[in-house]
Amino acid sequence: MVIRMKELSTLIPELRQIALDSGANDLRLIATDIIKTAAWVRLKCRYGCKAYGKHLSCPPYSPRPEETEKVLSDYEDAVLVEFVGLPKETTVDPRHIHHHLWDLILQIQDVIFNLERHAFLSGCYKAFGFGAYPCSLCETCLPEEGDVDFHTVKRLCRHPDRLRPSMEASGIDVYATVRAAGFELEVVRSFDETIRTFGLVLLR
């Protein structure tokens, strides 16, 4: 059976409804030429994030900025998905950001996966999603559990069908990209501020 690609005028409202029904705040169609990649983003992961090297969705396992830039050249359209709000009540110290935002991360991962899948089944066979933050599909990721071989560890992932890299882990300048798309995004200065988080699905 041949599945023909839906027109974006039909597909985008469907994707928006899926996102909103799943707790997202907004979804916008964008041109991929506004997606910005930069080498410094990966540097922030390497020297500013405690999750570096501990998750298969993060560096050094995720795509490098130059690889992501080449991938983006294969696409013309994408959707940016905005999530707004504080994480659920938790006793986890907010300085441990990955665990503090665990429920939010899982929500984002589910939404991005479902949007990618719907787009694929609608004929956008190149559809590919990027989440946010380190993967939270497992309590601990394989690199956290002991020495692993860089070249074979991905074959051992417990969720290879759902694992997706985050935008920032792939060298995407999230601030520049979402601002270019008309969203507002500023640095969060305290743990009491509302959190705005974004995911991305490349379409065609």
C-alpha positions in Angstrom: 0.0 0.0 0.0 1.3 3.4 -1.0 0.8 6.2 1.5 0.7 9.6 -0.2 2.1 12.6 1.7 -0.6 14.8 3.2 -0.6 18.5 2.3 0.8 20.6 5.1 -2.5 22.5 5.3 -4.0 19.3 6.5 -1.1 17.8 8.4 -0.2 20.8 10.6 -3.6 21.2 12.2 -3.5 17.4 13.0 -0.1 17.7 14.6 -1.1 20.8 16.5 -4.1 19.0 18.0 -2.0 16.0 19.0 0.5 18.3 20.7 -2.2 20.4 22.5 -4.1 17.3 23.6 -0.9 16.0 25.1 -0.1 19.1 27.2 2.0 21.2 24.8 1.3 25.0 24.7 1.8 25.7 21.0 3.1 24.2 17.7 4.2 26.2 14.7 5.3 25.4 11.2 8.7 26.8 10.4 11.2 26.7 7.5 14.3 24.8 8.4 16.5 27.6 7.2 15.8 29.5 10.4 17.2 26.6 12.5 20.5 27.7 13.8 23.4 25.4 14.6 26.6 26.4 16.4 29.8 24.7 17.7 29.5 26.5 21.1 26.3 24.7 21.9 28.1 21.3 22.3 30.8 23.0 24.3 28.1 24.0 26.8 27.1 20.4 27.1 30.6 19.2 27.6 31.5 21.7 30.3 28.2 22.9 31.7 26.0 19.9 32.1 26.3 17.0 34.5 24.6 14.7 32.0 27.5 14.8 29.5 28.5 11.3 28.6 25.8 9.7 30.8 22.9 9.5 28.3 22.7 8.1 24.8 20.7 11.2 23.8 23.6 13.4 24.8 27.1 14.1 23.6 29.4 12.4 22.8 26.7 10.0 21.4 24.4 12.7 19.8 25.0 14.2 16.4 27.7 16.9 16.1 26.7 20.4 15.0 28.2 20.0 11.6 26.3 16.7 11.2 23.1 18.3 12.2 23.6 21.1 9.8 24.0 18.7 6.9 20.9 16.8 8.0 18.9 20.1 8.1 19.9 20.7 4.4 17.8 17.7 3.5 14.6 19.3 4.9 12.5 22.4 4.1 9.8 22.3 6.7 9.6 21.5 10.5 7.4 22.2 13.5 8.5 23.7 16.8 6.6 22.6 19.8 6.5 24.8 22.9 5.9 23.4 26.5 5.2 25.9 29.2 5.0 25.5 33.0 6.7 24.2 36.1 7.4 20.6 36.7 5.1 18.5 38.9 5.5 18.7 42.6 8.7 17.0 43.5 11.1 16.7 46.4 14.1 16.5 44.1 16.6 19.3 44.5 16.1 21.6 41.5 19.8 21.9 41.1 19.6 18.3 39.8 17.8 19.6 36.8 17.4 16.3 35.0 15.7 14.5 37.9 13.8 17.7 38.9 12.2 17.9 35.5 11.7 14.1 35.0 8.0 14.3 34.3 8.3 17.2 32.0 11.1 15.5 30.0 9.0 12.3 29.6 6.0 14.4 28.4 8.2 16.1 25.8 9.7 12.8 24.7 6.2 11.3 24.3 4.8 14.2 22.3 7.8 14.5 20.0 7.7 10.7 19.3 4.0 10.8 18.6 4.2 13.8 16.3 7.1 12.2 14.4 5.2 8.9 14.1 2.0 10.7 12.9 3.9 12.7 10.3 5.7 9.5 9.1 2.4 7.7 8.7 1.0 10.7 6.9 3.6 10.3 4.2 6.4 12.5 5.6 8.8 9.5 5.5 11.8 11.6 6.5 10.1 12.9 9.7 12.6 13.0 12.6 12.2 14.5 16.1 14.5 16.2 18.5 13.5 16.4 22.2 14.9 18.4 25.1 17.1 17.6 28.1 18.7 14.2 28.6 16.6 11.1 27.9 14.5 9.9 30.8 13.0 6.7 29.4 15.0 4.7 31.9 15.9 5.3 35.5 19.5 5.1 34.5 21.1 5.0 31.1 23.7 2.5 30.0 26.7 4.9 30.2 25.8 5.6 33.8 25.9 1.9 34.7 29.5 1.3 33.8 32.1 1.3 31.1 30.6 0.9 27.7 32.1 0.8 24.2 31.3 4.0 22.3 30.7 2.2 19.0 28.4 -0.6 20.3 26.5 0.9 23.2 23.6 2.2 21.1 22.8 -1.3 20.0 22.2 -2.1 23.7 19.7 0.7 24.2 16.5 -0.5 25.9 14.4 1.9 23.8 16.1 2.3 20.4 12.7 3.0 18.8 11.9 6.0 21.0 15.4 7.4 21.8 15.9 10.8 20.2 18.6 13.4 20.8 17.7 16.8 22.2 18.0 19.9 20.1 20.8 21.3 22.2 22.7 18.0 22.3 22.8 18.1 18.5 24.3 21.5 18.3 21.1 23.5 17.7 21.1 27.0 19.1 17.6 26.7 20.7 17.4 30.4 21.8 18.2 31.7 18.3 16.0 29.2 16.6 12.8 29.7 18.7 13.2 33.5 18.6 13.5 33.4 14.9 10.2 31.5 14.9 8.5 34.2 16.9 8.5 32.6 20.3 9.7 34.3 23.4 12.5 32.7 25.3 14.7 34.1 28.1 17.2 32.7 30.5 15.5 31.3 33.6 17.1 33.0 36.6 15.5 31.2 39.5 13.9 27.8 40.2 10.5 29.6 40.8 10.2 30.9 37.2 8.0 29.4 34.5 10.0 27.1 32.3 9.6 27.3 28.5 10.9 24.2 26.7 11.0 23.3 23.0 11.0 20.2 20.8 11.4 20.0 17.1 10.1 17.6 14.4 11.7 17.8 10.9 9.0 17.0 8.3 10.2 17.2 4.7 
